[in-house]
Amino acid sequence: MPNLKGQPNMEFGQLPESMLDAVDFSLRADPPVNALSLGGKRVAAPRLYLGATRWTQADWVGNLYPPKARPADFLRYYSEQFNCIELNATHYKLYDAEALGKWSGQVAEGRGFLFCPKLYQGISHRGGLKGKESMTRDFAEGLKGLAGEVNSKGSGFLGPVFIQLSESFGPSRQVELLEYLSGLPAGLRWMVEMRHPDWFSKASVTEHVFSALHSMGVGAVITDVAGRRDVCHMQLPVSRTMVRFVGNRLHPTDYSRLDAWARRLADWFDAGLEEAIFILHMGDDGVVPEFARHAARVLSAATGLELPVPVLYESGPSQGSLF
């Protein structure tokens, strides 16, 4: 891992632009667990989602959102342009079903939109996972607002829930992790993002933990970021995936990396992948609309699955339909 001492405000795994050309962004070969999770042939109705990490971006007004759009309407406009979102708000606060139901009630209907909530940090990052059963149930209870049980539309918008472990949570706590996962509330789709390098530095450890996830039906988040190529692990313990694509403000490598992902997702869908959620972290939310338009086209063309292509208002009305 590169030495980033003295680099200010670097997020997890990010590198300064001057180092990007030296990074090997190649995607790893598929590990053995993938053959256990995929059926070997394309399923009848695979699903592909593309989204960002927030809808509250004010500088999208007049670009991704209509001119003079009000903040109260941002979520509705966002859901007309994308079909999913990484919901980070749930990581910082425990929401009840009524509060989350208000958000799902603002989503444009008929687009199959998904919220992908991140587990509350009081569970995942504060102390151990033992004794967090009650708090986890409270968290899951709140998600009923996204599942359509409390909003007036009566339709569900709840995607997979992902558990982001801290960088300090390593294989020495594997038993703690697996015991926690085995007791998760039923009826939800769970995924885990592991960040400690020791999960990936020894093949036997990697194979054991992902095999255990496969046995429990828990998915794995894949994070593609420049400075931590190990977390771009390509493991599919279940027949769905969530990819957190960490770009670098439209650096040329962002485009070549996306091309590689389009080819890999096409291969996975042909082999039986049921669902892929592709989340854009671009280092600058201002460039997300431009890159999302490109990504929607590239991913759709490669996989044969139609994604909404965001319409940029500055490009004029001739852009046509979202679909």
JOURHU-V272667 format. One record per backbone hydrogen bond with DSSP energy under -1.0 kcal/mol. NH is the residue of the N-H (numbers start at 1). CO is the residue of the C=O. Records with the same first field share a line. If there is no record, write none. Layout:
# JOURHU-V272667
NH: CO, CO
This chain:
# JOURHU-V272667
7: 4
14: 11
19: 16
20: 17
22: 19
23: 20
34: 31
35: 32
37: 33
38: 34
40: 271
47: 274
49: 276
51: 278
60: 57
61: 58
62: 65
63: 60
65: 60
69: 66
73: 70
74: 71
77: 73
78: 74
79: 75
81: 78
82: 78
83: 50
85: 114
86: 52
87: 116
88: 86
91: 88
92: 89
100: 96
101: 97
102: 98
104: 100
105: 101
106: 103
107: 104
114: 83
115: 157
116: 85
118: 87
119: 162
121: 91
123: 120
124: 120
125: 121
126: 121
132: 129
136: 132
137: 133
138: 134
139: 135
140: 136
141: 137
142: 138
143: 139
144: 141
145: 142
146: 143
147: 143
149: 144
154: 151
157: 146
159: 115
161: 189
162: 117
163: 191
165: 193
169: 166
170: 168
173: 170
174: 171
177: 173
178: 174
179: 175
180: 176
181: 177
182: 178
183: 180
184: 181
191: 161
192: 219
193: 163
199: 196
200: 197
206: 202
207: 203
208: 204
209: 205
210: 206
211: 207
212: 208
213: 209
214: 210
215: 211
216: 212
217: 213
218: 213
219: 190
221: 192
222: 242
223: 231
224: 244
227: 13
228: 225
231: 228
233: 231
241: 275
243: 277
244: 222
245: 279
246: 224
247: 281
249: 282
254: 251
256: 252
257: 253
258: 254
259: 255
260: 256
261: 257
262: 258
263: 259
264: 260
265: 261
266: 262
267: 263
268: 264
269: 265
270: 266
271: 267
272: 269
273: 268
274: 239
276: 47
277: 241
278: 49
279: 243
280: 51
281: 245
287: 284
288: 285
291: 287
292: 288
293: 289
294: 290
295: 291
296: 292
297: 293
298: 294
299: 295
300: 296
301: 297
302: 298
303: 299
304: 300
309: 322
313: 63
315: 312
316: 313
319: 316
320: 317
